[in-house]
Amino acid sequence: MKVPCRRFTLGALLVLLAAPSFVRAQEGDCWDFSRHVYLTVPDLVYEGQRDSLFHLVQDWQDQCGFSEPALRLTILSAIWDEAFDESIYDIGILDALIWRYDEGRRRNVSGEVDPDWAPGGIASPADFAFGIEDFDAFTTDFADQLLPHMPDDSLERFFCLFYSGRQDQAWAMLEGHALTGTDLRWYHQRELSLLRKPVPRQILAFYGGQYVPRGNALYFGDHASFAVSLGLRKDRLLLRGLVELRPGRARYPYYVDHEGVTGTSDRFNNLLLGVEVGREIISWHRHRVDVFGGIAYDSISPFQDEDFELWTISLLYGVGYRVELGQSRRWLLGFDYRGERAGGRNSDGVDLDGGSTTWRLSLGFVLGQDRGNRLTGLGR
């Protein structure tokens, strides 16, 4: 695409986003008018029809209010005309940049648009009108054609990189020193510092794995292990409570002599109720490694018809790995190694003390609001 070099005035650009329009928009709602814009804008740019483009975008703003597509077109047009200035936007530019490539913009919408679909409540019917895909492709090509003419280490280059689909390069440029002193970099650094501020995260997790006993616990044999935990993470520290079940029969029968009840049993059906505390020792992008320890109530019911349990206190220790999944980073996939040391039980019968190892996979979810979506949208 060859972009004609025509002049836009900065005053007109500011009118598009800051001042009320004195030109009444064409009839029809935002959906229809946005469709008209998406069909018309490429030809106006190719033909260099400066005034017509100004009036069209101004009427678009008047009809739809603020929208990310209109801001995007205004920024690229200002760069094209060498009239770019940071007064075009304020801190809300971050919401617009995040929303540009958000998966939520791909939904099919025919009814009312909820502004909260987008960060900062900026979702507009313009984001879902017919022709938005073609408009996105046009602005990508527009930015790509402008890019070779942009000075190194300039805001204009950042926006051309970003809107041409090179978001990683754009964010890397912004986090460097090239744009120090710009409003955009200040907005970005301020936002990241707020997002990185430690806040408690409640995590619900489900586990599945293999229990492998040692010592006298070999009577029980290997068993599948299923667990659920609810935890809290803050400042690299973690605290969680868990319920774990290992169903099935013991590998070898064992003799029981407890509170006047004697007999041989092959039941296992082990229940573990525990508390674990830990600390994150490695944090790299989406990856987390932590060590933990804890204590648990560990019980077995050897006879179905008898109301007693062979119980003991177990010490827990281990190491776990987590990776944050998806754009929101609210899903956590993990793998744990956990060792256990069980105290004595059934002292008058077969000694069942001993240790064990549990290997387990986990799938967790961060409850409540999380900041992962915004961090991902800001290039982190």
C-alpha positions as a Markdown table, in Angstrom:
| # | Residue | x | y | z |
|---|---|---|---|---|
| 1 | Met | 0.0 | 0.0 | 0.0 |
| 2 | Lys | 1.4 | 3.4 | -1.0 |
| 3 | Val | 0.3 | 6.1 | 1.5 |
| 4 | Pro | -0.1 | 9.6 | 0.0 |
| 5 | Cys | 1.7 | 12.3 | 2.0 |
| 6 | Arg | -1.1 | 14.8 | 2.9 |
| 7 | Arg | -1.2 | 17.1 | 5.8 |
| 8 | Phe | -3.5 | 16.9 | 8.8 |
| 9 | Thr | -3.6 | 19.7 | 11.4 |
| 10 | Leu | -3.0 | 18.9 | 15.0 |
| 11 | Gly | -6.0 | 21.0 | 16.0 |
| 12 | Ala | -8.3 | 18.8 | 13.9 |
| 13 | Leu | -6.9 | 15.7 | 15.5 |
| 14 | Leu | -7.6 | 16.9 | 19.0 |
| 15 | Val | -11.2 | 17.7 | 17.9 |
| 16 | Leu | -11.7 | 14.0 | 17.1 |
| 17 | Leu | -11.0 | 12.8 | 20.6 |
| 18 | Ala | -11.4 | 15.8 | 23.0 |
| 19 | Ala | -13.9 | 18.4 | 21.7 |
| 20 | Pro | -17.6 | 18.0 | 20.9 |
| 21 | Ser | -18.4 | 17.7 | 17.3 |
| 22 | Phe | -20.4 | 20.5 | 15.6 |
| 23 | Val | -21.2 | 18.3 | 12.6 |
| 24 | Arg | -24.2 | 16.2 | 13.1 |
| 25 | Ala | -23.6 | 12.5 | 12.3 |
| 26 | Gln | -25.4 | 10.8 | 9.6 |
| 27 | Glu | -28.6 | 9.0 | 10.6 |
| 28 | Gly | -28.4 | 5.5 | 11.9 |
| 29 | Asp | -26.9 | 3.8 | 14.9 |
| 30 | Cys | -23.3 | 3.1 | 15.7 |
| 31 | Trp | -23.4 | -0.3 | 14.1 |
| 32 | Asp | -24.5 | 1.0 | 10.7 |
| 33 | Phe | -22.2 | 4.0 | 10.8 |
| 34 | Ser | -19.2 | 2.0 | 11.8 |
| 35 | Arg | -19.9 | -0.4 | 8.9 |
| 36 | His | -19.9 | 2.7 | 6.6 |
| 37 | Val | -16.6 | 3.9 | 8.1 |
| 38 | Tyr | -14.9 | 0.5 | 7.6 |
| 39 | Leu | -16.0 | 0.4 | 3.9 |
| 40 | Thr | -15.0 | 4.0 | 3.2 |
| 41 | Val | -11.8 | 4.7 | 5.1 |
| 42 | Pro | -9.3 | 2.7 | 3.0 |
| 43 | Asp | -10.4 | 4.5 | -0.2 |
| 44 | Leu | -10.1 | 7.9 | 1.5 |
| 45 | Val | -6.6 | 7.2 | 2.6 |
| 46 | Tyr | -5.5 | 5.7 | -0.7 |
| 47 | Glu | -6.9 | 8.8 | -2.5 |
| 48 | Gly | -5.5 | 11.2 | 0.0 |
| 49 | Gln | -8.9 | 12.8 | 0.7 |
| 50 | Arg | -7.9 | 14.6 | 3.9 |
| 51 | Asp | -11.0 | 16.7 | 4.6 |
| 52 | Ser | -13.4 | 13.8 | 3.9 |
| 53 | Leu | -11.5 | 11.6 | 6.3 |
| 54 | Phe | -11.5 | 14.2 | 9.0 |
| 55 | His | -15.3 | 14.7 | 8.7 |
| 56 | Leu | -15.9 | 11.0 | 8.6 |
| 57 | Val | -14.0 | 10.2 | 11.8 |
| 58 | Gln | -15.4 | 13.3 | 13.5 |
| 59 | Asp | -19.0 | 12.1 | 12.7 |
| 60 | Trp | -18.0 | 8.6 | 13.8 |
| 61 | Gln | -17.0 | 10.0 | 17.2 |
| 62 | Asp | -20.2 | 11.9 | 17.4 |
| 63 | Gln | -22.2 | 8.8 | 16.6 |
| 64 | Cys | -20.4 | 6.2 | 18.7 |
| 65 | Gly | -18.5 | 8.1 | 21.3 |
| 66 | Phe | -15.0 | 6.9 | 22.2 |
| 67 | Ser | -13.9 | 3.7 | 20.5 |
| 68 | Glu | -10.6 | 1.9 | 20.1 |
| 69 | Pro | -10.8 | 1.7 | 16.3 |
| 70 | Ala | -11.3 | 5.5 | 16.0 |
| 71 | Leu | -8.4 | 6.2 | 18.3 |
| 72 | Arg | -6.2 | 3.8 | 16.3 |
| 73 | Leu | -7.1 | 5.5 | 13.1 |
| 74 | Thr | -6.5 | 8.9 | 14.6 |
| 75 | Ile | -3.0 | 8.0 | 15.8 |
| 76 | Leu | -2.0 | 6.4 | 12.5 |
| 77 | Ser | -3.3 | 9.4 | 10.5 |
| 78 | Ala | -1.4 | 11.8 | 12.7 |
| 79 | Ile | 1.8 | 9.8 | 12.2 |
| 80 | Trp | 1.2 | 9.7 | 8.5 |
| 81 | Asp | 0.8 | 13.5 | 8.4 |
| 82 | Glu | 3.8 | 14.1 | 10.7 |
| 83 | Ala | 1.4 | 15.8 | 13.1 |
| 84 | Phe | 1.6 | 13.2 | 15.9 |
| 85 | Asp | 1.5 | 14.5 | 19.5 |
| 86 | Glu | 0.9 | 12.9 | 22.8 |
| 87 | Ser | -2.0 | 15.2 | 23.6 |
| 88 | Ile | -4.0 | 12.9 | 21.4 |
| 89 | Tyr | -4.4 | 10.5 | 24.3 |
| 90 | Asp | -4.2 | 10.2 | 28.1 |
| 91 | Ile | -3.7 | 7.2 | 30.4 |
| 92 | Gly | -6.6 | 5.5 | 28.8 |
| 93 | Ile | -4.3 | 4.7 | 25.9 |
| 94 | Leu | -3.3 | 1.6 | 27.8 |
| 95 | Asp | -6.8 | 0.2 | 27.8 |
| 96 | Ala | -7.0 | 0.8 | 24.1 |
| 97 | Leu | -3.7 | -0.9 | 23.4 |
| 98 | Ile | -4.7 | -4.0 | 25.5 |
| 99 | Trp | -8.1 | -4.1 | 23.8 |
| 100 | Arg | -6.7 | -4.0 | 20.2 |
| 101 | Tyr | -5.5 | -7.6 | 20.3 |
| 102 | Asp | -7.9 | -8.9 | 23.0 |
| 103 | Glu | -9.6 | -12.2 | 22.2 |
| 104 | Gly | -12.9 | -10.7 | 23.3 |
| 105 | Arg | -13.1 | -8.6 | 20.2 |
| 106 | Arg | -13.7 | -11.7 | 18.1 |
| 107 | Arg | -17.0 | -12.6 | 19.7 |
| 108 | Asn | -20.2 | -12.4 | 17.6 |
| 109 | Val | -22.5 | -9.7 | 18.9 |
| 110 | Ser | -25.8 | -8.6 | 17.5 |
| 111 | Gly | -27.5 | -7.1 | 20.5 |
| 112 | Glu | -26.4 | -4.6 | 23.2 |
| 113 | Val | -22.7 | -4.3 | 23.8 |
| 114 | Asp | -21.5 | -4.4 | 27.4 |
| 115 | Pro | -18.7 | -1.7 | 27.8 |
| 116 | Asp | -17.0 | -3.9 | 30.5 |
| 117 | Trp | -16.1 | -6.5 | 27.9 |
| 118 | Ala | -13.1 | -4.3 | 27.3 |
| 119 | Pro | -10.6 | -3.0 | 29.9 |
| 120 | Gly | -11.5 | 0.3 | 31.3 |
| 121 | Gly | -15.1 | -0.1 | 30.1 |
| 122 | Ile | -14.3 | 1.0 | 26.5 |
| 123 | Ala | -16.1 | -1.7 | 24.5 |
| 124 | Ser | -18.2 | -0.1 | 21.8 |
| 125 | Pro | -20.5 | -1.4 | 19.0 |
| 126 | Ala | -17.7 | -0.1 | 16.7 |
| 127 | Asp | -15.6 | -3.0 | 17.9 |
| 128 | Phe | -18.1 | -5.6 | 16.6 |
| 129 | Ala | -19.7 | -4.0 | 13.6 |
| 130 | Phe | -19.6 | -5.6 | 10.1 |
| 131 | Gly | -16.3 | -5.0 | 8.4 |
| 132 | Ile | -14.1 | -4.7 | 11.6 |
| 133 | Glu | -11.9 | -7.6 | 10.4 |
| 134 | Asp | -11.2 | -5.8 | 7.1 |
| 135 | Phe | -10.5 | -2.5 | 9.0 |
| 136 | Asp | -8.1 | -4.3 | 11.3 |
| 137 | Ala | -6.3 | -5.7 | 8.3 |
| 138 | Phe | -6.2 | -2.2 | 6.7 |
| 139 | Thr | -4.7 | -0.5 | 9.8 |
| 140 | Thr | -2.1 | -3.3 | 10.1 |
| 141 | Asp | -1.1 | -2.7 | 6.5 |
| 142 | Phe | -1.2 | 1.1 | 7.0 |
| 143 | Ala | 1.1 | 0.9 | 10.0 |
| 144 | Asp | 3.4 | -1.5 | 8.2 |
| 145 | Gln | 3.8 | 0.9 | 5.3 |
| 146 | Leu | 4.5 | 3.8 | 7.6 |
| 147 | Leu | 7.1 | 1.9 | 9.7 |
| 148 | Pro | 10.2 | 2.2 | 7.5 |
| 149 | His | 9.9 | 5.9 | 7.5 |
| 150 | Met | 9.8 | 6.3 | 11.3 |
| 151 | Pro | 12.8 | 7.5 | 13.2 |
| 152 | Asp | 14.4 | 5.0 | 15.5 |
| 153 | Asp | 13.6 | 5.4 | 19.2 |
| 154 | Ser | 10.5 | 7.4 | 18.5 |
| 155 | Leu | 6.9 | 7.1 | 19.7 |
| 156 | Glu | 5.8 | 7.0 | 16.1 |
| 157 | Arg | 7.9 | 3.9 | 15.6 |
| 158 | Phe | 6.4 | 2.3 | 18.7 |
| 159 | Phe | 2.8 | 2.8 | 17.4 |
| 160 | Cys | 3.7 | 1.6 | 13.9 |
| 161 | Leu | 5.3 | -1.5 | 15.4 |
| 162 | Phe | 2.3 | -2.2 | 17.7 |
| 163 | Tyr | -0.4 | -1.7 | 15.1 |
| 164 | Ser | 1.4 | -3.6 | 12.4 |
| 165 | Gly | 1.3 | -6.7 | 14.6 |
| 166 | Arg | 4.8 | -6.5 | 16.1 |
| 167 | Gln | 3.6 | -6.1 | 19.7 |
| 168 | Asp | 6.6 | -7.8 | 21.3 |
| 169 | Gln | 9.0 | -5.5 | 19.6 |
| 170 | Ala | 6.9 | -2.5 | 20.5 |
| 171 | Trp | 6.7 | -3.4 | 24.2 |
| 172 | Ala | 10.4 | -4.2 | 24.3 |
| 173 | Met | 11.1 | -0.7 | 22.9 |
| 174 | Leu | 8.8 | 0.9 | 25.5 |
| 175 | Glu | 10.5 | -0.9 | 28.4 |
| 176 | Gly | 13.9 | 0.2 | 27.2 |
| 177 | His | 15.4 | 3.7 | 27.6 |
| 178 | Ala | 14.5 | 5.0 | 24.1 |
| 179 | Leu | 11.2 | 6.5 | 25.2 |
| 180 | Thr | 12.2 | 7.7 | 28.6 |
| 181 | Gly | 10.5 | 11.0 | 29.3 |
| 182 | Thr | 7.4 | 10.2 | 27.2 |
| 183 | Asp | 3.9 | 10.1 | 28.8 |
| 184 | Leu | 3.3 | 6.7 | 27.3 |
| 185 | Arg | 6.3 | 5.2 | 29.0 |
| 186 | Trp | 5.3 | 6.8 | 32.3 |
| 187 | Tyr | 1.8 | 5.4 | 32.0 |
| 188 | His | 3.2 | 2.0 | 31.2 |
| 189 | Gln | 5.7 | 1.9 | 34.1 |
| 190 | Arg | 3.2 | 3.2 | 36.6 |
| 191 | Glu | 0.7 | 0.5 | 35.6 |
| 192 | Leu | 3.2 | -2.3 | 35.8 |
| 193 | Ser | 4.3 | -1.1 | 39.2 |
| 194 | Leu | 0.7 | -1.3 | 40.5 |
| 195 | Leu | 0.1 | -4.7 | 38.9 |
| 196 | Arg | 3.3 | -6.1 | 40.5 |
| 197 | Lys | 2.3 | -4.9 | 43.9 |
| 198 | Pro | 1.7 | -8.1 | 45.9 |
| 199 | Val | -1.9 | -8.9 | 46.5 |
| 200 | Pro | -3.4 | -12.1 | 48.0 |
| 201 | Arg | -4.6 | -14.7 | 45.5 |
| 202 | Gln | -7.1 | -17.4 | 46.4 |
| 203 | Ile | -6.4 | -20.6 | 44.5 |
| 204 | Leu | -8.6 | -23.6 | 44.2 |
| 205 | Ala | -6.7 | -26.7 | 42.9 |
| 206 | Phe | -7.5 | -30.3 | 42.1 |
| 207 | Tyr | -4.8 | -33.0 | 42.2 |
| 208 | Gly | -4.4 | -36.5 | 40.8 |
| 209 | Gly | -1.4 | -38.7 | 41.2 |
| 210 | Gln | 0.3 | -41.8 | 42.6 |
| 211 | Tyr | 0.9 | -42.7 | 46.3 |
| 212 | Val | 4.0 | -44.9 | 46.8 |
| 213 | Pro | 4.6 | -46.1 | 50.4 |
| 214 | Arg | 7.9 | -47.0 | 52.1 |
| 215 | Gly | 8.9 | -48.9 | 55.2 |
| 216 | Asn | 6.1 | -50.7 | 57.1 |
| 217 | Ala | 3.6 | -48.8 | 55.0 |
| 218 | Leu | 4.4 | -51.2 | 52.2 |
| 219 | Tyr | 1.5 | -53.2 | 53.5 |
| 220 | Phe | -0.8 | -50.8 | 51.8 |
| 221 | Gly | 0.8 | -50.9 | 48.3 |
| 222 | Asp | 0.7 | -48.2 | 45.6 |
| 223 | His | -2.6 | -46.3 | 45.2 |
| 224 | Ala | -4.1 | -43.5 | 43.2 |
| 225 | Ser | -4.3 | -40.3 | 45.0 |
| 226 | Phe | -7.0 | -37.6 | 44.6 |
| 227 | Ala | -7.0 | -34.3 | 46.4 |
| 228 | Val | -8.5 | -30.8 | 46.5 |
| 229 | Ser | -7.0 | -27.7 | 48.1 |
| 230 | Leu | -7.9 | -24.1 | 48.8 |
| 231 | Gly | -5.0 | -21.8 | 49.3 |
| 232 | Leu | -3.7 | -18.3 | 49.6 |
| 233 | Arg | -0.6 | -16.8 | 48.0 |
| 234 | Lys | 1.0 | -13.5 | 48.8 |
| 235 | Asp | 4.5 | -12.0 | 48.8 |
| 236 | Arg | 5.9 | -15.4 | 47.5 |
| 237 | Leu | 4.3 | -17.1 | 50.5 |
| 238 | Leu | 1.6 | -19.8 | 50.3 |
| 239 | Leu | -0.8 | -21.3 | 52.8 |
| 240 | Arg | -3.3 | -24.0 | 51.8 |
| 241 | Gly | -5.6 | -26.6 | 53.4 |
| 242 | Leu | -6.2 | -29.9 | 51.6 |
| 243 | Val | -8.3 | -33.0 | 51.6 |
| 244 | Glu | -6.8 | -36.1 | 50.1 |
| 245 | Leu | -8.2 | -39.5 | 49.5 |
| 246 | Arg | -6.5 | -42.7 | 48.5 |
| 247 | Pro | -9.2 | -45.3 | 47.8 |
| 248 | Gly | -8.8 | -49.1 | 47.5 |
| 249 | Arg | -7.6 | -52.2 | 49.4 |
| 250 | Ala | -4.3 | -52.8 | 51.0 |
| 251 | Arg | -1.8 | -55.0 | 49.1 |
| 252 | Tyr | -1.3 | -57.3 | 52.1 |
| 253 | Pro | -3.7 | -58.1 | 55.0 |
| 254 | Tyr | -2.6 | -56.7 | 58.3 |
| 255 | Tyr | -3.6 | -57.6 | 61.9 |
| 256 | Val | -5.4 | -55.1 | 64.0 |
| 257 | Asp | -5.6 | -54.9 | 67.8 |
| 258 | His | -7.1 | -51.6 | 68.8 |
| 259 | Glu | -9.4 | -50.6 | 71.7 |
| 260 | Gly | -10.5 | -54.2 | 72.2 |
| 261 | Val | -11.2 | -54.9 | 68.6 |
| 262 | Thr | -9.1 | -57.5 | 66.9 |
| 263 | Gly | -9.0 | -59.0 | 63.5 |
| 264 | Thr | -7.3 | -59.0 | 60.1 |
| 265 | Ser | -8.1 | -56.3 | 57.5 |
| 266 | Asp | -7.2 | -55.5 | 54.0 |
| 267 | Arg | -8.9 | -52.1 | 53.9 |
| 268 | Phe | -7.0 | -48.9 | 53.1 |
| 269 | Asn | -9.3 | -46.1 | 52.0 |
| 270 | Asn | -6.8 | -43.5 | 53.4 |
| 271 | Leu | -8.0 | -40.0 | 54.3 |
| 272 | Leu | -5.6 | -37.1 | 54.8 |
| 273 | Leu | -6.6 | -33.7 | 56.2 |
| 274 | Gly | -3.7 | -31.3 | 56.1 |
| 275 | Val | -2.3 | -27.8 | 56.1 |
| 276 | Glu | 0.8 | -26.8 | 54.1 |
| 277 | Val | 2.9 | -23.7 | 54.1 |
| 278 | Gly | 5.5 | -22.8 | 51.6 |
| 279 | Arg | 7.6 | -20.2 | 49.7 |
| 280 | Glu | 8.1 | -19.5 | 46.1 |
| 281 | Ile | 11.8 | -19.8 | 45.3 |
| 282 | Ile | 11.8 | -19.3 | 41.5 |
| 283 | Ser | 9.6 | -16.9 | 39.6 |
| 284 | Trp | 10.3 | -16.4 | 35.8 |
| 285 | His | 7.6 | -15.0 | 33.5 |
| 286 | Arg | 4.7 | -17.5 | 33.9 |
| 287 | His | 6.7 | -20.2 | 35.7 |
| 288 | Arg | 6.8 | -20.7 | 39.5 |
| 289 | Val | 8.7 | -23.2 | 41.7 |
| 290 | Asp | 8.0 | -23.4 | 45.4 |
| 291 | Val | 9.0 | -25.5 | 48.4 |
| 292 | Phe | 6.5 | -26.4 | 51.1 |
| 293 | Gly | 6.0 | -28.4 | 54.3 |
| 294 | Gly | 3.1 | -29.2 | 56.5 |
| 295 | Ile | 1.2 | -31.5 | 58.9 |
| 296 | Ala | -1.8 | -33.7 | 58.4 |
| 297 | Tyr | -4.3 | -35.9 | 60.1 |
| 298 | Asp | -3.8 | -39.3 | 58.5 |
| 299 | Ser | -6.5 | -42.0 | 59.0 |
| 300 | Ile | -7.5 | -45.5 | 57.9 |
| 301 | Ser | -10.8 | -47.3 | 58.8 |
| 302 | Pro | -9.8 | -51.0 | 58.9 |
| 303 | Phe | -13.3 | -52.4 | 59.6 |
| 304 | Gln | -16.5 | -51.1 | 57.9 |
| 305 | Asp | -18.7 | -52.0 | 60.9 |
| 306 | Glu | -16.5 | -50.6 | 63.6 |
| 307 | Asp | -16.6 | -46.9 | 64.6 |
| 308 | Phe | -12.9 | -46.3 | 65.0 |
| 309 | Glu | -9.9 | -45.3 | 62.9 |
| 310 | Leu | -6.2 | -46.1 | 62.9 |
| 311 | Trp | -4.9 | -42.5 | 62.8 |
| 312 | Thr | -1.6 | -40.7 | 63.1 |
| 313 | Ile | 0.0 | -37.4 | 62.4 |
| 314 | Ser | 2.0 | -37.2 | 59.2 |
| 315 | Leu | 4.7 | -34.6 | 58.4 |
| 316 | Leu | 4.6 | -33.3 | 54.8 |
| 317 | Tyr | 7.4 | -31.8 | 52.7 |
| 318 | Gly | 7.9 | -31.3 | 49.0 |
| 319 | Val | 8.5 | -29.1 | 46.0 |
| 320 | Gly | 6.1 | -28.0 | 43.3 |
| 321 | Tyr | 6.1 | -26.4 | 39.9 |
| 322 | Arg | 3.4 | -24.2 | 38.4 |
| 323 | Val | 2.9 | -22.6 | 35.0 |
| 324 | Glu | 0.2 | -19.9 | 34.4 |
| 325 | Leu | -2.0 | -20.7 | 31.4 |
| 326 | Gly | -4.0 | -18.6 | 29.0 |
| 327 | Gln | -4.1 | -14.8 | 28.5 |
| 328 | Ser | -5.7 | -14.3 | 31.9 |
| 329 | Arg | -3.1 | -16.5 | 33.7 |
| 330 | Arg | -5.9 | -17.6 | 36.0 |
| 331 | Trp | -5.4 | -21.3 | 35.2 |
| 332 | Leu | -2.5 | -23.0 | 36.8 |
| 333 | Leu | -1.0 | -26.4 | 35.6 |
| 334 | Gly | 1.4 | -28.0 | 38.1 |
| 335 | Phe | 3.4 | -31.0 | 39.1 |
| 336 | Asp | 4.4 | -31.8 | 42.7 |
| 337 | Tyr | 6.7 | -34.2 | 44.5 |
| 338 | Arg | 5.6 | -34.6 | 48.1 |
| 339 | Gly | 7.2 | -36.8 | 50.8 |
| 340 | Glu | 5.4 | -37.9 | 53.9 |
| 341 | Arg | 6.5 | -39.3 | 57.2 |
| 342 | Ala | 3.8 | -41.0 | 59.1 |
| 343 | Gly | 3.9 | -41.7 | 62.9 |
| 344 | Gly | 3.1 | -45.0 | 64.5 |
| 345 | Arg | -0.4 | -46.4 | 64.7 |
| 346 | Asn | -1.9 | -49.8 | 65.5 |
| 347 | Ser | 0.8 | -50.3 | 68.1 |
| 348 | Asp | -0.6 | -53.6 | 69.4 |
| 349 | Gly | -1.1 | -55.0 | 65.9 |
| 350 | Val | 1.1 | -54.9 | 62.8 |
| 351 | Asp | 3.3 | -51.8 | 62.9 |
| 352 | Leu | 2.1 | -49.6 | 60.0 |
| 353 | Asp | 4.4 | -46.6 | 60.5 |
| 354 | Gly | 6.6 | -45.5 | 57.6 |
| 355 | Gly | 7.0 | -42.9 | 54.9 |
| 356 | Ser | 5.7 | -42.4 | 51.4 |
| 357 | Thr | 6.1 | -40.4 | 48.2 |
| 358 | Thr | 3.3 | -38.9 | 46.2 |
| 359 | Trp | 3.7 | -37.7 | 42.7 |
| 360 | Arg | 0.8 | -35.6 | 41.5 |
| 361 | Leu | -0.4 | -33.4 | 38.7 |
| 362 | Ser | -2.6 | -30.4 | 39.6 |
| 363 | Leu | -5.0 | -28.0 | 37.8 |
| 364 | Gly | -5.7 | -24.8 | 39.7 |
| 365 | Phe | -7.8 | -21.7 | 39.2 |
| 366 | Val | -7.4 | -18.2 | 40.7 |
| 367 | Leu | -10.6 | -17.2 | 42.4 |
| 368 | Gly | -11.9 | -13.6 | 42.2 |
| 369 | Gln | -10.3 | -10.9 | 40.0 |
| 370 | Asp | -6.8 | -11.5 | 38.7 |
| 371 | Arg | -4.3 | -9.2 | 37.0 |
| 372 | Gly | -3.0 | -11.7 | 34.5 |
| 373 | Asn | -5.1 | -10.4 | 31.6 |
| 374 | Arg | -3.7 | -6.9 | 32.0 |
| 375 | Leu | -0.1 | -8.0 | 32.5 |
| 376 | Thr | -0.3 | -10.0 | 29.3 |
| 377 | Gly | -2.0 | -7.1 | 27.4 |
| 378 | Leu | 0.9 | -4.9 | 28.5 |
| 379 | Gly | 3.5 | -7.2 | 27.1 |
| 380 | Arg | 4.4 | -9.1 | 30.3 |
